[in-house]
Amino acid sequence: MISKYKKLVIKIGSSSIINPKTKKIKSVWFNSLAKDIKVLHKTTKITIVCSGAIALGAELFKNKKTLRRLEEKQAAAAIGQIELAHNWKQKLKKNNIDTAQILLTLDDSETRRRYLNARKTINALHNNNIIPIINENDTVATEEIKYGDNDRLAARVAQMVDADLLILLSDIDGLYSTNPQNSKEAKKIKKIYKIDKKIEKMADSQSSEIGSGGMTTKIWAAKMCMTNGCSTIITGNNNSKPLLGINHNNSTIFYAQNSPTSARKKWLLNHLHPNGFLIIDDGALKAIMQNKSLLPAGIIDIKGSFRRGDVITILSAKKNKIGIGVSAYDFNEAKKIMGKNSKDISKILGYEGRDEIIHKDDLVKVQ
Ligand code: GLU
């Protein structure tokens, strides 16, 4: 089922790679996974996003009972990550594949310059037939600056490498109509072409034992990928052929929609942490719907704090999300020119500025 895809991102959840009881790496399953990767590696560019650093490190941490403080969890991640990377290196080397480790922080995907840089690094590894093994840089990520779960990180990576398939290996083999652990009525949804409210509701409460994702973040990741021309498969972790054995009975597939949006707009659309909000009037809303730029005159309120060049969200007067864009002004300047005619900008600020607060080339509508 997956052999037709050319660029794969494979995300392995903590509960897939670590035995929830012994808290050790599931070596037998890992060996099967590595064998499948060997076969696919011949015709496909593969990127791995693997969780488990914190769970593994917590087990190895000397004083595990006191593992409550942030720095202790970060220390656990540091211990676990080296163990995880070591295992990947060993398992793939046995199959004659070289690996490299990349640890990303949220900023590496949300700041465009760093995003392009990370992309170049991954491309360079692929061009040398090396498989990148990626995780979040948990040792430095704090609450405000982290992805928090590797489903979203994997979706961002899929976009970074222009993947056509994201595979989420998890402790559940797809999306069910309701939680299969609590209900016999639960039915697997095998093929999904659009993620609507009904699908999002199904994802509620289908969470996993270890790791932080759950079904909600998987749906979120699938949604992001769908708009980027990348399909997503959610599948289980007890298959003796974890990748080559994927079929429609043991997975859910979310089919990609073709989207004509430019790479820059795709990056914008999937930005994870906008820094501020512009609330606009109906006139500006109409202009945006007609693919025009956003002028200061149409802004009725501003929230958050942002600098020039930061990504911000546009909300309608009724607080519906309209779009995302790059601000040409910082928060204080925007406050001063809000509601004003563009020809007065230089008088108000004391220097020449752009007519638009968000230029149409830097703006993407949210469908
Ligand atoms: N980055 C975390 C780790 O390796 C996992 C996050 C997640 O569970 O998705 O431990």
Residues whose N, C-alpha, C, O or C-beta is under 5 A from the ligand:
A	BS01	LIG	S14 C50 S51 G52 A53 I54 A55 N135 E136 D138 G148 D149 N150 D151 G211 S212 G213
